[in-house]
Amino acid sequence: MSEEYFSVPPGGEAELHVCEGGNLDCGSGLLLIISKAMGTVPVGGILEIRSTETSVKEDLPSWCRMTANPYLGWHPADSHNKYFVRRGDGGKNTDDDYRKAKEYLWRTRTRWNGGMGVKVFCRNHSWVTGQPASFDVKDDAPSAVEYMLGALGSCLAMGFQILASRRGVEVDEVEISLNGKIDNIFVFLGTEKEGHSGFREISGEMYVKSDADPEMLEKIWKETLAASPVLNTLTRNVDVKIGMKAI
């Protein structure tokens, strides 16, 4: 890996293809954005990748070697670094990463612990979920519906920050407060039949601290709502097929 800065030849700026990476690192989506952008670059052309994440300088050369797209180096800018990759004429097709991401199957495994809780496993992580209908002030673990609200808030907060970063908008703080009202929790408990046990409404507010123009922040927020995987799951019809096997 070369540590030398890369300088674009005079007049070569017009031939550059630009990819805005914001503050994403190579393990959290940047490589997918690069793979998609590389599909628009002709063989021999140069892709300029802009990122504020310093680890890209260490990780991007490995991806370039694996995909046979020569890494040319990097150059610092005022608010980010620029990384330059030439489109190769062979090796791994970068579209493969893009297709795999679109077809990726997200997996979890959940095991009842014998009490009033379950343990959830995914990849190298695990967490405990408590009983879903507890109204006590304190419990050993959050309820499943609280995890759902937390997942929505987390998705929106991180999504807003990522989209802002890719637009070059600096965000100092983000906090989201969510409230959810279940239609009829007693349906879940089996004591009533009327209504359903899901959320009837979810409301809340996002608080953002930034020097950016309010209209720009509002635009990013609308894009965040439209792109959120969790929000889309809650607001769209999802084909759910979950069977049972006695063992």
Summary of the structure (lengths in Angstrom):
residues: 247
radius of gyration: 22.9
end to end distance: 53.5
largest distance: 75.7
contacts: 600
relative contact order: 0.10
helix: 35%
strand: 25%
